[in-house]
Amino acid sequence: MTISGQITPDTTLTERRQLFCGLPLTRTQYVLTEDTLKQLTGILSPVVRSVNVSQIRSMAVQRSFLQKRLGLTTIRIATNDPLISELVIRNIRNGALFEERLRRHLEQNQAQQPHTF
């Protein structure tokens, strides 16, 4: 699998998951922007799943033995969204970077939101 991670000035982080040798037989792209985390899947009939960052509840990072050997990571994200209760980011090469950026983005988002009691 080949993954390209890029960060643009507007805090967009993109991860692409492709098949071995870079063949785009299946393609999934994860994009973290200011307000949303998007999962774009497919080539011929693309599907977009979008979760508001403020609705992310928790994250878990998983690595099987084979994933460790290949340098891949799976991130499970639980949300408060009634349509998308869990978003699974499978087999990305820059998983630690993506998870760390998402955590930092969530912390900044929570700090900016006003707290009501």
N, CA, C and O atoms as a Tinker XYZ file with bonds, in Angstrom:
   468  protein
     1  N      0.836000   -1.173000    0.000000    73     2
     2  CA     0.000000    0.000000    0.000000    64     1     3
     3  C      0.876000    1.230000    0.000000    63     2     4     5
     4  O      1.901000    1.284000    0.680000    81     3
     5  N      0.474000    2.184000   -0.745000    73     3     6
     6  CA     1.210000    3.435000   -0.766000    64     5     7
     7  C      0.330000    4.524000   -0.184000    63     6     8     9
     8  O     -0.855000    4.622000   -0.504000    81     7
     9  N      0.904000    5.314000    0.646000    73     7    10
    10  CA     0.178000    6.375000    1.322000    64     9    11
    11  C      0.935000    7.668000    1.092000    63    10    12    13
    12  O      2.161000    7.703000    1.200000    81    11
    13  N      0.223000    8.713000    0.782000    73    11    14
    14  CA     0.863000   10.019000    0.697000    64    13    15
    15  C      0.153000   10.928000    1.685000    63    14    16    17
    16  O     -1.059000   11.127000    1.594000    81    15
    17  N      0.890000   11.467000    2.608000    73    15    18
    18  CA     0.312000   12.379000    3.588000    64    17    19
    19  C      0.762000   13.781000    3.269000    63    18    20    21
    20  O      1.946000   14.021000    3.031000    81    19
    21  N     -0.161000   14.699000    3.261000    73    19    22
    22  CA     0.212000   16.072000    2.975000    64    21    23
    23  C     -0.585000   17.002000    3.873000    63    22    24    25
    24  O     -1.733000   16.724000    4.221000    81    23
    25  N      0.031000   18.090000    4.235000    73    23    26
    26  CA    -0.608000   19.076000    5.088000    64    25    27
    27  C     -0.552000   20.401000    4.369000    63    26    28    29
    28  O      0.520000   20.855000    3.968000    81    27
    29  N     -1.698000   21.019000    4.206000    73    27    30
    30  CA    -1.744000   22.328000    3.580000    64    29    31
    31  C     -1.993000   23.368000    4.670000    63    30    32    33
    32  O     -2.388000   23.003000    5.778000    81    31
    33  N     -1.775000   24.633000    4.392000    73    31    34
    34  CA    -1.901000   25.652000    5.424000    64    33    35
    35  C     -3.267000   25.721000    6.107000    63    34    36    37
    36  O     -3.346000   26.200000    7.238000    81    35
    37  N     -4.338000   25.264000    5.470000    73    35    38
    38  CA    -5.654000   25.345000    6.103000    64    37    39
    39  C     -5.945000   24.114000    6.959000    63    38    40    41
    40  O     -7.104000   23.730000    7.116000    81    39
    41  N     -4.906000   23.495000    7.511000    73    39    42
    42  CA    -4.968000   22.325000    8.382000    64    41    43
    43  C     -5.696000   21.149000    7.748000    63    42    44    45
    44  O     -6.376000   20.396000    8.444000    81    43
    45  N     -5.563000   20.985000    6.446000    73    43    46
    46  CA    -6.106000   19.814000    5.775000    64    45    47
    47  C     -5.044000   18.734000    5.784000    63    46    48    49
    48  O     -3.919000   18.955000    5.334000    81    47
    49  N     -5.398000   17.572000    6.293000    73    47    50
    50  CA    -4.493000   16.430000    6.304000    64    49    51
    51  C     -5.134000   15.342000    5.481000    63    50    52    53
    52  O     -6.279000   14.967000    5.732000    81    51
    53  N     -4.415000   14.829000    4.499000    73    51    54
    54  CA    -4.964000   13.846000    3.583000    64    53    55
    55  C     -4.151000   12.562000    3.664000    63    54    56    57
    56  O     -2.921000   12.594000    3.633000    81    55
    57  N     -4.836000   11.447000    3.767000    73    55    58
    58  CA    -4.202000   10.138000    3.698000    64    57    59
    59  C     -4.899000    9.354000    2.606000    63    58    60    61
    60  O     -6.127000    9.363000    2.517000    81    59
    61  N     -4.122000    8.674000    1.774000    73    59    62
    62  CA    -4.692000    7.854000    0.710000    64    61    63
    63  C     -4.302000    6.415000    0.936000    63    62    64    65
    64  O     -3.153000    6.110000    1.255000    81    63
    65  N     -5.264000    5.538000    0.769000    73    63    66
    66  CA    -4.992000    4.114000    0.877000    64    65    67
    67  C     -5.197000    3.498000   -0.493000    63    66    68    69
    68  O     -6.251000    3.667000   -1.105000    81    67
    69  N     -4.193000    2.785000   -0.974000    73    67    70
    70  CA    -4.281000    2.144000   -2.276000    64    69    71
    71  C     -3.823000    0.702000   -2.138000    63    70    72    73
    72  O     -3.298000    0.303000   -1.099000    81    71
    73  N     -4.023000   -0.066000   -3.179000    73    71    74
    74  CA    -3.617000   -1.453000   -3.184000    64    73    75
    75  C     -2.102000   -1.551000   -3.344000    63    74    76    77
    76  O     -1.444000   -0.543000   -3.602000    81    75
    77  N     -1.542000   -2.744000   -3.196000    73    75    78
    78  CA    -0.106000   -2.949000   -3.329000    64    77    79
    79  C      0.405000   -2.430000   -4.674000    63    78    80    81
    80  O     -0.328000   -2.429000   -5.663000    81    79
    81  N      1.631000   -2.002000   -4.703000    73    79    82
    82  CA     2.316000   -1.469000   -5.894000    64    81    83
    83  C      1.666000   -0.195000   -6.414000    63    82    84    85
    84  O      1.922000    0.200000   -7.551000    81    83
    85  N      0.833000    0.455000   -5.613000    73    83    86
    86  CA     0.230000    1.712000   -6.038000    64    85    87
    87  C     -0.903000    1.566000   -7.013000    63    86    88    89
    88  O     -1.336000    2.561000   -7.593000    81    87
    89  N     -1.406000    0.360000   -7.222000    73    87    90
    90  CA    -2.517000    0.173000   -8.156000    64    89    91
    91  C     -3.807000    0.691000   -7.520000    63    90    92    93
    92  O     -4.188000    0.228000   -6.445000    81    91
    93  N     -4.471000    1.626000   -8.154000    73    91    94
    94  CA    -5.671000    2.215000   -7.554000    64    93    95
    95  C     -6.923000    1.377000   -7.786000    63    94    96    97
    96  O     -7.925000    1.890000   -8.284000    81    95
    97  N     -6.878000    0.080000   -7.427000    73    95    98
    98  CA    -8.041000   -0.773000   -7.587000    64    97    99
    99  C     -9.142000   -0.358000   -6.606000    63    98   100   101
   100  O    -10.305000   -0.215000   -6.983000    81    99
   101  N     -8.764000   -0.173000   -5.379000    73    99   102
   102  CA    -9.665000    0.440000   -4.399000    64   101   103
   103  C     -8.932000    1.663000   -3.868000    63   102   104   105
   104  O     -7.717000    1.628000   -3.673000    81   103
   105  N     -9.653000    2.721000   -3.640000    73   103   106
   106  CA    -8.998000    3.942000   -3.193000    64   105   107
   107  C     -9.851000    4.602000   -2.130000    63   106   108   109
   108  O    -11.038000    4.855000   -2.330000    81   107
   109  N     -9.236000    4.870000   -1.016000    73   107   110
   110  CA    -9.903000    5.558000    0.071000    64   109   111
   111  C     -9.037000    6.739000    0.468000    63   110   112   113
   112  O     -7.825000    6.606000    0.634000    81   111
   113  N     -9.660000    7.878000    0.616000    73   111   114
   114  CA    -8.946000    9.091000    0.991000    64   113   115
   115  C     -9.605000    9.648000    2.240000    63   114   116   117
   116  O    -10.831000    9.726000    2.320000    81   115
   117  N     -8.793000   10.035000    3.214000    73   115   118
   118  CA    -9.282000   10.624000    4.452000    64   117   119
   119  C     -8.797000   12.070000    4.493000    63   118   120   121
   120  O     -7.608000   12.341000    4.331000    81   119
   121  N     -9.722000   12.985000    4.708000    73   119   122
   122  CA    -9.383000   14.410000    4.706000    64   121   123
   123  C     -9.879000   15.033000    6.008000    63   122   124   125
   124  O    -11.066000   14.973000    6.328000    81   123
   125  N     -8.955000   15.629000    6.746000    73   123   126
   126  CA    -9.288000   16.344000    7.974000    64   125   127
   127  C     -9.192000   17.829000    7.691000    63   126   128   129
   128  O     -8.112000   18.341000    7.396000    81   127
   129  N    -10.325000   18.527000    7.781000    73   127   130
   130  CA   -10.347000   19.971000    7.572000    64   129   131
   131  C    -10.682000   20.646000    8.896000    63   130   132   133
   132  O    -10.723000   19.988000    9.935000    81   131
   133  N    -10.919000   21.938000    8.864000    73   131   134
   134  CA   -11.230000   22.688000   10.079000    64   133   135
   135  C    -12.447000   22.125000   10.817000    63   134   136   137
   136  O    -12.436000   22.014000   12.043000    81   135
   137  N    -13.506000   21.766000   10.063000    73   135   138
   138  CA   -14.766000   21.378000   10.689000    64   137   139
   139  C    -15.107000   19.902000   10.567000    63   138   140   141
   140  O    -15.879000   19.388000   11.377000    81   139
   141  N    -14.560000   19.209000    9.585000    73   139   142
   142  CA   -15.018000   17.855000    9.309000    64   141   143
   143  C    -13.868000   16.874000    9.083000    63   142   144   145
   144  O    -12.740000   17.253000    8.768000    81   143
   145  N    -14.204000   15.607000    9.258000    73   143   146
   146  CA   -13.351000   14.492000    8.866000    64   145   147
   147  C    -14.117000   13.742000    7.797000    63   146   148   149
   148  O    -15.209000   13.234000    8.052000    81   147
   149  N    -13.556000   13.669000    6.603000    73   147   150
   150  CA   -14.248000   13.055000    5.474000    64   149   151
   151  C    -13.540000   11.778000    5.051000    63   150   152   153
   152  O    -12.313000   11.687000    5.080000    81   151
   153  N    -14.347000   10.789000    4.656000    73   151   154
   154  CA   -13.843000    9.549000    4.087000    64   153   155
   155  C    -14.397000    9.456000    2.671000    63   154   156   157
   156  O    -15.608000    9.343000    2.480000    81   155
   157  N    -13.513000    9.502000    1.681000    73   155   158
   158  CA   -13.914000    9.411000    0.276000    64   157   159
   159  C    -13.467000    8.051000   -0.238000    63   158   160   161
   160  O    -12.274000    7.745000   -0.230000    81   159
   161  N    -14.423000    7.227000   -0.688000    73   159   162
   162  CA   -14.142000    5.860000   -1.106000    64   161   163
   163  C    -14.624000    5.647000   -2.523000    63   162   164   165
   164  O    -15.671000    6.167000   -2.911000    81   163
   165  N    -13.865000    4.881000   -3.304000    73   163   166
   166  CA   -14.299000    4.475000   -4.627000    64   165   167
   167  C    -13.709000    5.315000   -5.735000    63   166   168   169
   168  O    -13.255000    6.441000   -5.534000    81   167
   169  N    -13.733000    4.714000   -6.926000    73   167   170
   170  CA   -13.224000    5.405000   -8.113000    64   169   171
   171  C    -14.363000    5.712000   -9.083000    63   170   172   173
   172  O    -14.573000    6.865000   -9.458000    81   171
   173  N    -15.089000    4.680000   -9.482000    73   171   174
   174  CA   -16.165000    4.869000  -10.460000    64   173   175
   175  C    -17.428000    5.460000   -9.856000    63   174   176   177
   176  O    -18.081000    6.299000  -10.476000    81   175
   177  N    -17.775000    5.026000   -8.651000    73   175   178
   178  CA   -18.938000    5.591000   -7.971000    64   177   179
   179  C    -18.518000    5.979000   -6.550000    63   178   180   181
   180  O    -18.722000    5.214000   -5.607000    81   179
   181  N    -17.933000    7.164000   -6.405000    73   179   182
   182  CA   -17.392000    7.573000   -5.114000    64   181   183
   183  C    -18.468000    7.782000   -4.048000    63   182   184   185
   184  O    -19.574000    8.241000   -4.334000    81   183
   185  N    -18.114000    7.434000   -2.822000    73   183   186
   186  CA   -18.974000    7.619000   -1.661000    64   185   187
   187  C    -18.231000    8.505000   -0.674000    63   186   188   189
   188  O    -17.056000    8.273000   -0.391000    81   187
   189  N    -18.905000    9.512000   -0.153000    73   187   190
   190  CA   -18.309000   10.427000    0.809000    64   189   191
   191  C    -19.050000   10.289000    2.132000    63   190   192   193
   192  O    -20.268000   10.461000    2.194000    81   191
   193  N    -18.310000    9.979000    3.182000    73   191   194
   194  CA   -18.861000    9.956000    4.541000    64   193   195
   195  C    -18.193000   11.091000    5.294000    63   194   196   197
   196  O    -16.967000   11.204000    5.300000    81   195
   197  N    -18.996000   11.929000    5.927000    73   195   198
   198  CA   -18.469000   13.110000    6.589000    64   197   199
   199  C    -18.952000   13.155000    8.030000    63   198   200   201
   200  O    -20.131000   12.938000    8.308000    81   199
   201  N    -18.024000   13.439000    8.947000    73   199   202
   202  CA   -18.338000   13.546000   10.363000    64   201   203
   203  C    -17.861000   14.907000   10.846000    63   202   204   205
   204  O    -16.729000   15.308000   10.576000    81   203
   205  N    -18.719000   15.608000   11.552000    73   203   206
   206  CA   -18.336000   16.877000   12.135000    64   205   207
   207  C    -17.326000   16.619000   13.252000    63   206   208   209
   208  O    -17.526000   15.714000   14.063000    81   207
   209  N    -16.268000   17.383000   13.306000    73   207   210
   210  CA   -15.208000   17.183000   14.294000    64   209   211
   211  C    -15.748000   17.313000   15.715000    63   210   212   213
   212  O    -15.275000   16.629000   16.623000    81   211
   213  N    -16.718000   18.172000   15.911000    73   211   214
   214  CA   -17.272000   18.347000   17.258000    64   213   215
   215  C    -18.056000   17.127000   17.727000    63   214   216   217
   216  O    -18.337000   17.010000   18.920000    81   215
   217  N    -18.420000   16.211000   16.824000    73   215   218
   218  CA   -19.166000   15.019000   17.204000    64   217   219
   219  C    -18.280000   13.800000   17.440000    63   218   220   221
   220  O    -18.793000   12.724000   17.746000    81   219
   221  N    -16.975000   13.944000   17.306000    73   219   222
   222  CA   -16.075000   12.828000   17.580000    64   221   223
   223  C    -15.984000   12.632000   19.085000    63   222   224   225
   224  O    -15.675000   13.560000   19.832000    81   223
   225  N    -16.259000   11.409000   19.514000    73   223   226
   226  CA   -16.303000   11.083000   20.933000    64   225   227
   227  C    -14.993000   10.487000   21.427000    63   226   228   229
   228  O    -14.467000   10.912000   22.456000    81   227
   229  N    -14.457000    9.497000   20.696000    73   227   230
   230  CA   -13.224000    8.846000   21.122000    64   229   231
   231  C    -12.516000    8.221000   19.932000    63   230   232   233
   232  O    -13.088000    8.050000   18.856000    81   231
   233  N    -11.228000    7.879000   20.167000    73   231   234
   234  CA   -10.422000    7.243000   19.131000    64   233   235
   235  C     -9.648000    6.094000   19.744000    63   234   236   237
   236  O     -9.261000    6.137000   20.912000    81   235
   237  N     -9.429000    5.062000   18.935000    73   235   238
   238  CA    -8.602000    3.930000   19.356000    64   237   239
   239  C     -7.685000    3.562000   18.200000    63   238   240   241
   240  O     -8.123000    3.464000   17.054000    81   239
   241  N     -6.420000    3.360000   18.508000    73   239   242
   242  CA    -5.430000    2.982000   17.509000    64   241   243
   243  C     -5.130000    1.503000   17.692000    63   242   244   245
   244  O     -4.825000    1.053000   18.796000    81   243
   245  N     -5.219000    0.745000   16.591000    73   243   246
   246  CA    -4.981000   -0.688000   16.638000    64   245   247
   247  C     -3.932000   -1.067000   15.609000    63   246   248   249
   248  O     -3.881000   -0.505000   14.515000    81   247
   249  N     -3.090000   -2.034000   15.978000    73   247   250
   250  CA    -2.089000   -2.556000   15.048000    64   249   251
   251  C     -1.943000   -4.050000   15.299000    63   250   252   253
   252  O     -1.543000   -4.467000   16.387000    81   251
   253  N     -2.261000   -4.840000   14.310000    73   251   254
   254  CA    -2.039000   -6.278000   14.417000    64   253   255
   255  C     -0.555000   -6.557000   14.175000    63   254   256   257
   256  O      0.206000   -5.661000   13.809000    81   255
   257  N     -0.161000   -7.809000   14.383000    73   255   258
   258  CA     1.235000   -8.173000   14.161000    64   257   259
   259  C      1.651000   -7.893000   12.720000    63   258   260   261
   260  O      2.722000   -7.340000   12.472000    81   259
   261  N      0.799000   -8.278000   11.775000    73   259   262
   262  CA     1.109000   -8.054000   10.367000    64   261   263
   263  C      1.166000   -6.564000   10.039000    63   262   264   265
   264  O      2.030000   -6.131000    9.277000    81   263
   265  N      0.244000   -5.771000   10.614000    73   263   266
   266  CA     0.276000   -4.327000   10.387000    64   265   267
   267  C      1.561000   -3.719000   10.927000    63   266   268   269
   268  O      2.132000   -2.827000   10.301000    81   267
   269  N      2.026000   -4.191000   12.085000    73   267   270
   270  CA     3.294000   -3.689000   12.624000    64   269   271
   271  C      4.435000   -3.973000   11.677000    63   270   272   273
   272  O      5.278000   -3.109000   11.440000    81   271
   273  N      4.472000   -5.179000   11.129000    73   271   274
   274  CA     5.543000   -5.569000   10.212000    64   273   275
   275  C      5.519000   -4.714000    8.938000    63   274   276   277
   276  O      6.568000   -4.405000    8.374000    81   275
   277  N      4.323000   -4.337000    8.491000    73   275   278
   278  CA     4.185000   -3.545000    7.267000    64   277   279
   279  C      4.163000   -2.041000    7.523000    63   278   280   281
   280  O      4.137000   -1.257000    6.574000    81   279
   281  N      4.172000   -1.625000    8.794000    73   279   282
   282  CA     4.145000   -0.206000    9.131000    64   281   283
   283  C      2.794000    0.449000    8.918000    63   282   284   285
   284  O      2.722000    1.627000    8.568000    81   283
   285  N      1.715000   -0.311000    9.128000    73   283   286
   286  CA     0.360000    0.197000    8.913000    64   285   287
   287  C     -0.370000    0.355000   10.240000    63   286   288   289
   288  O      0.029000   -0.220000   11.252000    81   287
   289  N     -1.436000    1.132000   10.225000    73   287   290
   290  CA    -2.219000    1.402000   11.428000    64   289   291
   291  C     -3.699000    1.439000   11.077000    63   290   292   293
   292  O     -4.077000    1.830000    9.972000    81   291
   293  N     -4.537000    1.025000   12.036000    73   291   294
   294  CA    -5.981000    1.176000   11.925000    64   293   295
   295  C     -6.443000    2.080000   13.061000    63   294   296   297
   296  O     -6.076000    1.874000   14.217000    81   295
   297  N     -7.253000    3.085000   12.722000    73   295   298
   298  CA    -7.786000    4.016000   13.723000    64   297   299
   299  C     -9.302000    3.893000   13.721000    63   298   300   301
   300  O     -9.938000    4.042000   12.677000    81   299
   301  N     -9.889000    3.622000   14.893000    73   299   302
   302  CA   -11.345000    3.544000   15.050000    64   301   303
   303  C    -11.809000    4.821000   15.750000    63   302   304   305
   304  O    -11.301000    5.182000   16.812000    81   303
   305  N    -12.779000    5.496000   15.138000    73   303   306
   306  CA   -13.282000    6.757000   15.668000    64   305   307
   307  C    -14.758000    6.598000   15.987000    63   306   308   309
   308  O    -15.562000    6.328000   15.095000    81   307
   309  N    -15.120000    6.762000   17.254000    73   307   310
   310  CA   -16.521000    6.713000   17.677000    64   309   311
   311  C    -17.080000    8.125000   17.664000    63   310   312   313
   312  O    -16.419000    9.071000   18.094000    81   311
   313  N    -18.308000    8.260000   17.164000    73   311   314
   314  CA   -18.915000    9.584000   17.038000    64   313   315
   315  C    -20.294000    9.624000   17.695000    63   314   316   317
   316  O    -20.870000    8.588000   18.025000    81   315
   317  N    -20.804000   10.819000   17.875000    73   315   318
   318  CA   -22.166000   11.023000   18.359000    64   317   319
   319  C    -23.157000   11.175000   17.214000    63   318   320   321
   320  O    -24.344000   11.394000   17.454000    81   319
   321  N    -22.696000   11.063000   15.991000    73   319   322
   322  CA   -23.543000   11.189000   14.814000    64   321   323
   323  C    -24.464000    9.973000   14.715000    63   322   324   325
   324  O    -23.978000    8.843000   14.751000    81   323
   325  N    -25.774000   10.171000   14.592000    73   323   326
   326  CA   -26.691000    9.027000   14.534000    64   325   327
   327  C    -26.542000    8.188000   13.262000    63   326   328   329
   328  O    -26.872000    7.003000   13.275000    81   327
   329  N    -26.057000    8.768000   12.177000    73   327   330
   330  CA   -25.896000    8.017000   10.931000    64   329   331
   331  C    -24.565000    7.277000   10.848000    63   330   332   333
   332  O    -24.493000    6.184000   10.286000    81   331
   333  N    -23.517000    7.870000   11.403000    73   331   334
   334  CA   -22.188000    7.264000   11.372000    64   333   335
   335  C    -21.712000    7.132000   12.814000    63   334   336   337
   336  O    -21.097000    8.051000   13.354000    81   335
   337  N    -21.993000    5.999000   13.431000    73   335   338
   338  CA   -21.608000    5.827000   14.829000    64   337   339
   339  C    -20.127000    5.510000   14.971000    63   338   340   341
   340  O    -19.528000    5.792000   16.008000    81   339
   341  N    -19.526000    4.919000   13.925000    73   339   342
   342  CA   -18.105000    4.602000   13.974000    64   341   343
   343  C    -17.496000    4.769000   12.588000    63   342   344   345
   344  O    -18.064000    4.334000   11.586000    81   343
   345  N    -16.347000    5.399000   12.550000    73   343   346
   346  CA   -15.601000    5.577000   11.314000    64   345   347
   347  C    -14.275000    4.851000   11.500000    63   346   348   349
   348  O    -13.527000    5.151000   12.430000    81   347
   349  N    -13.981000    3.905000   10.626000    73   347   350
   350  CA   -12.766000    3.106000   10.736000    64   349   351
   351  C    -11.814000    3.487000    9.612000    63   350   352   353
   352  O    -12.153000    3.387000    8.432000    81   351
   353  N    -10.633000    3.919000    9.990000    73   351   354
   354  CA    -9.585000    4.260000    9.034000    64   353   355
   355  C     -8.612000    3.092000    9.047000    63   354   356   357
   356  O     -7.852000    2.920000   10.000000    81   355
   357  N     -8.637000    2.292000    7.993000    73   355   358
   358  CA    -7.877000    1.043000    7.954000    64   357   359
   359  C     -6.579000    1.185000    7.157000    63   358   360   361
   360  O     -6.526000    1.836000    6.113000    81   359
   361  N     -5.549000    0.556000    7.689000    73   359   362
   362  CA    -4.282000    0.329000    6.983000    64   361   363
   363  C     -3.688000    1.576000    6.350000    63   362   364   365
   364  O     -3.412000    1.603000    5.151000    81   363
   365  N     -3.493000    2.602000    7.159000    73   363   366
   366  CA    -2.812000    3.781000    6.644000    64   365   367
   367  C     -1.379000    3.779000    7.152000    63   366   368   369
   368  O     -1.105000    3.370000    8.281000    81   367
   369  N     -0.492000    4.231000    6.319000    73   367   370
   370  CA     0.930000    4.176000    6.653000    64   369   371
   371  C      1.326000    5.256000    7.664000    63   370   372   373
   372  O      2.139000    4.984000    8.547000    81   371
   373  N      0.797000    6.430000    7.567000    73   371   374
   374  CA     1.127000    7.520000    8.491000    64   373   375
   375  C      0.086000    7.608000    9.601000    63   374   376   377
   376  O     -0.381000    8.698000    9.928000    81   375
   377  N     -0.274000    6.482000   10.175000    73   375   378
   378  CA    -1.336000    6.431000   11.183000    64   377   379
   379  C     -1.028000    7.222000   12.436000    63   378   380   381
   380  O     -1.907000    7.901000   12.967000    81   379
   381  N      0.195000    7.150000   12.917000    73   379   382
   382  CA     0.561000    7.884000   14.126000    64   381   383
   383  C      0.465000    9.387000   13.888000    63   382   384   385
   384  O     -0.020000   10.122000   14.749000    81   383
   385  N      0.920000    9.845000   12.733000    73   383   386
   386  CA     0.837000   11.267000   12.394000    64   385   387
   387  C     -0.620000   11.706000   12.271000    63   386   388   389
   388  O     -1.014000   12.745000   12.801000    81   387
   389  N     -1.411000   10.904000   11.571000    73   387   390
   390  CA    -2.819000   11.247000   11.384000    64   389   391
   391  C     -3.547000   11.288000   12.722000    63   390   392   393
   392  O     -4.326000   12.208000   12.973000    81   391
   393  N     -3.305000   10.306000   13.579000    73   391   394
   394  CA    -3.966000   10.242000   14.892000    64   393   395
   395  C     -3.541000   11.408000   15.776000    63   394   396   397
   396  O     -4.368000   11.997000   16.473000    81   395
   397  N     -2.255000   11.741000   15.749000    73   395   398
   398  CA    -1.758000   12.846000   16.569000    64   397   399
   399  C     -2.338000   14.176000   16.104000    63   398   400   401
   400  O     -2.717000   15.008000   16.928000    81   399
   401  N     -2.411000   14.383000   14.781000    73   399   402
   402  CA    -2.999000   15.620000   14.242000    64   401   403
   403  C     -4.481000   15.714000   14.575000    63   402   404   405
   404  O     -4.983000   16.787000   14.910000    81   403
   405  N     -5.180000   14.586000   14.480000    73   403   406
   406  CA    -6.609000   14.588000   14.799000    64   405   407
   407  C     -6.831000   14.892000   16.272000    63   406   408   409
   408  O     -7.732000   15.660000   16.608000    81   407
   409  N     -6.029000   14.307000   17.163000    73   407   410
   410  CA    -6.147000   14.600000   18.604000    64   409   411
   411  C     -5.890000   16.081000   18.894000    63   410   412   413
   412  O     -6.629000   16.719000   19.644000    81   411
   413  N     -4.833000   16.610000   18.286000    73   411   414
   414  CA    -4.523000   18.030000   18.501000    64   413   415
   415  C     -5.640000   18.925000   17.973000    63   414   416   417
   416  O     -5.993000   19.929000   18.592000    81   415
   417  N     -6.191000   18.547000   16.822000    73   415   418
   418  CA    -7.288000   19.310000   16.234000    64   417   419
   419  C     -8.525000   19.250000   17.132000    63   418   420   421
   420  O     -9.218000   20.254000   17.295000    81   419
   421  N     -8.805000   18.090000   17.711000    73   419   422
   422  CA    -9.939000   17.953000   18.625000    64   421   423
   423  C     -9.746000   18.793000   19.881000    63   422   424   425
   424  O    -10.689000   19.429000   20.353000    81   423
   425  N     -8.532000   18.801000   20.426000    73   423   426
   426  CA    -8.250000   19.604000   21.611000    64   425   427
   427  C     -8.426000   21.087000   21.329000    63   426   428   429
   428  O     -8.983000   21.812000   22.154000    81   427
   429  N     -7.959000   21.545000   20.176000    73   427   430
   430  CA    -8.122000   22.949000   19.806000    64   429   431
   431  C     -9.591000   23.289000   19.607000    63   430   432   433
   432  O    -10.044000   24.367000   19.994000    81   431
   433  N    -10.336000   22.365000   19.001000    73   431   434
   434  CA   -11.761000   22.583000   18.757000    64   433   435
   435  C    -12.527000   22.673000   20.079000    63   434   436   437
   436  O    -13.413000   23.514000   20.226000    81   435
   437  N    -12.190000   21.811000   21.037000    73   435   438
   438  CA   -12.854000   21.835000   22.338000    64   437   439
   439  C    -12.508000   23.096000   23.111000    63   438   440   441
   440  O    -13.358000   23.633000   23.821000    81   439
   441  N    -11.273000   23.582000   22.987000    73   439   442
   442  CA   -10.865000   24.792000   23.688000    64   441   443
   443  C    -11.564000   26.029000   23.138000    63   442   444   445
   444  O    -11.793000   26.988000   23.875000    81   443
   445  N    -11.906000   26.019000   21.853000    73   443   446
   446  CA   -12.556000   27.171000   21.234000    64   445   447
   447  C    -14.046000   27.224000   21.480000    63   446   448   449
   448  O    -14.648000   28.294000   21.390000    81   447
   449  N    -14.659000   26.082000   21.792000    73   447   450
   450  CA   -16.109000   26.049000   21.999000    64   449   451
   451  C    -16.446000   26.587000   23.386000    63   450   452   453
   452  O    -15.777000   26.250000   24.362000    81   451
   453  N    -17.474000   27.416000   23.475000    73   451   454
   454  CA   -17.867000   27.922000   24.793000    64   453   455
   455  C    -18.514000   26.806000   25.619000    63   454   456   457
   456  O    -19.282000   25.997000   25.099000    81   455
   457  N    -18.195000   26.778000   26.894000    73   455   458
   458  CA   -18.773000   25.782000   27.781000    64   457   459
   459  C    -20.016000   26.343000   28.453000    63   458   460   461
   460  O    -19.997000   27.457000   28.976000    81   459
   461  N    -21.081000   25.582000   28.438000    73   459   462
   462  CA   -22.316000   25.997000   29.108000    64   461   463
   463  C    -22.591000   25.016000   30.234000    63   462   464   465
   464  O    -22.414000   23.806000   30.090000    81   463
   465  N    -23.026000   25.565000   31.354000    73   463   466
   466  CA   -23.324000   24.729000   32.514000    64   465   467
   467  C    -24.782000   24.756000   32.827000    63   466   468
   468  O    -25.221000   24.107000   33.777000    81   467
